[in-house]
Amino acid sequence: MNEYLDQVLTTTRTVRRGLDFDRPVDVELIEQCLELACHAPNGANRQDWRFLVLDDPAVKAEVAGYYRLASREYLARSGAAEGPMGRSASALADRLHQAPVLLLACQLGRVAADAPPAKLSSFYGSVYPALWGFMLAARSRGLGTAMTTVHLAYEREVAQLLGIPFERVTQVALVVVGHLAVPPSRAPRNPVAEVVARNTWRWDCW
Ligand SMILES: Cc1cc2nc3c(=O)[nH]c(=O)nc-3n(C[C@H](O)[C@H](O)[C@H](O)COP(=O)(O)O)c2cc1C
């Protein structure tokens, strides 16, 4: 057993307020994390993932503008704005342009929303393991991350901004990266026994 690995797995949280927005992140650190991330499993080992590292202040400001807009719209719609997570999400949206690095993960291709389940699952599922690997590697280097998707409401606009061919490339998630300004804490989760069954489904449908 590797206790350090267990600790990294349980403390890789979504860091929104706890990022050091003033301390730059060395691009070499990002490269190391991406190198590790790209060992993740992915459909047929096609490695159709692509990662855009956004660290130019002007580029980040434009992307952050769309993020803020989408985040405000989402929080207003969901009624979550005043809850703790809504406030934390707003705080991140307000400072996103100051985040040292934004990592935009993309997948080559585009699947229709009504594509067969295996295709849809394999498409998005071929990027998320790499992103989680990136986040774990970042955490082990003293960096904090926040995986986000809310800007995808403006995917087309962000594609145009960054020169991404929208019809042929899908944006999957935007990961915010910065040095941790607070000690890492354990992610609160429901007891695992509540979500595990052996051999037969045991939960009422809702
Ligand atoms: C697919 C996905 C999309 C997410 N999108 C957003 C987002 O757009 N904005 C945000 O602030 N957090 C986003 N999150 C972060 C979740 O809110 C967070 O993982 C969850 O609340 C658990 O937080 P914790 O790991 O710190 O306990 C997203 C997480 C995932 C996995």
The ligand as an SDF file (V2000), in Angstrom:
LIG
                    3D

 31 33  0  0  0  0  0  0  0  0999 V2000
  -17.7130   16.9340  -15.1010 C   0  0  0  0  0  0  0  0  0  0  0  0
  -17.5450   17.9910  -14.0370 C   0  0  0  0  0  0  0  0  0  0  0  0
  -17.9220   19.2990  -14.3130 C   0  0  0  0  0  0  0  0  0  0  0  0
  -17.7560   20.3020  -13.3610 C   0  0  0  0  0  0  0  0  0  0  0  0
  -18.0550   21.6020  -13.6890 N   0  0  0  0  0  0  0  0  0  0  0  0
  -17.8080   22.5950  -12.7970 C   0  0  0  0  0  0  0  0  0  0  0  0
  -17.9820   23.9590  -13.1830 C   0  0  0  0  0  0  0  0  0  0  0  0
  -18.3470   24.2730  -14.3080 O   0  0  0  0  0  0  0  0  0  0  0  0
  -17.6940   24.9270  -12.2640 N   0  0  0  0  0  0  0  0  0  0  0  0
  -17.2470   24.6140  -11.0040 C   0  0  0  0  0  0  0  0  0  0  0  0
  -16.9960   25.5510  -10.2250 O   0  0  0  0  0  0  0  0  0  0  0  0
  -17.0610   23.3160  -10.6230 N   0  0  0  0  0  0  0  0  0  0  0  0
  -17.3230   22.3090  -11.4870 C   0  0  0  0  0  0  0  0  0  0  0  0
  -17.0860   20.9950  -11.1390 N   0  0  0  0  0  0  0  0  0  0  0  0
  -16.5910   20.6740   -9.8000 C   0  0  0  0  0  0  0  0  0  0  0  0
  -17.6270   19.9730   -8.9120 C   0  0  0  0  0  0  0  0  0  0  0  0
  -18.5510   20.9180   -8.4480 O   0  0  0  0  0  0  0  0  0  0  0  0
  -16.8710   19.2760   -7.7620 C   0  0  0  0  0  0  0  0  0  0  0  0
  -16.0990   18.2380   -8.3120 O   0  0  0  0  0  0  0  0  0  0  0  0
  -17.7760   18.6930   -6.6960 C   0  0  0  0  0  0  0  0  0  0  0  0
  -18.5520   19.6900   -6.1100 O   0  0  0  0  0  0  0  0  0  0  0  0
  -16.9490   17.9870   -5.6150 C   0  0  0  0  0  0  0  0  0  0  0  0
  -16.0370   18.8930   -5.0600 O   0  0  0  0  0  0  0  0  0  0  0  0
  -14.8390   18.4070   -4.1230 P   0  0  0  0  0  0  0  0  0  0  0  0
  -14.0790   17.3870   -4.8820 O   0  0  0  0  0  0  0  0  0  0  0  0
  -14.0320   19.6200   -3.8090 O   0  0  0  0  0  0  0  0  0  0  0  0
  -15.4480   17.8070   -2.8920 O   0  0  0  0  0  0  0  0  0  0  0  0
  -17.2390   19.9780  -12.0740 C   0  0  0  0  0  0  0  0  0  0  0  0
  -16.8530   18.6580  -11.8100 C   0  0  0  0  0  0  0  0  0  0  0  0
  -16.9840   17.6780  -12.7860 C   0  0  0  0  0  0  0  0  0  0  0  0
  -16.5230   16.2730  -12.4780 C   0  0  0  0  0  0  0  0  0  0  0  0
  1  2  1  0
  2  3  1  0
  2 30  2  0
  3  4  2  0
  4  5  1  0
  4 28  1  0
  5  6  2  0
  6  7  1  0
  6 13  1  0
  7  8  2  0
  7  9  1  0
  9 10  1  0
 10 11  2  0
 10 12  1  0
 12 13  2  0
 13 14  1  0
 14 15  1  0
 14 28  1  0
 15 16  1  0
 16 17  1  0
 16 18  1  0
 18 19  1  0
 18 20  1  0
 20 21  1  0
 20 22  1  0
 22 23  1  0
 23 24  1  0
 24 25  2  0
 24 26  1  0
 24 27  1  0
 28 29  2  0
 29 30  1  0
 30 31  1  0
M  END
$$$$
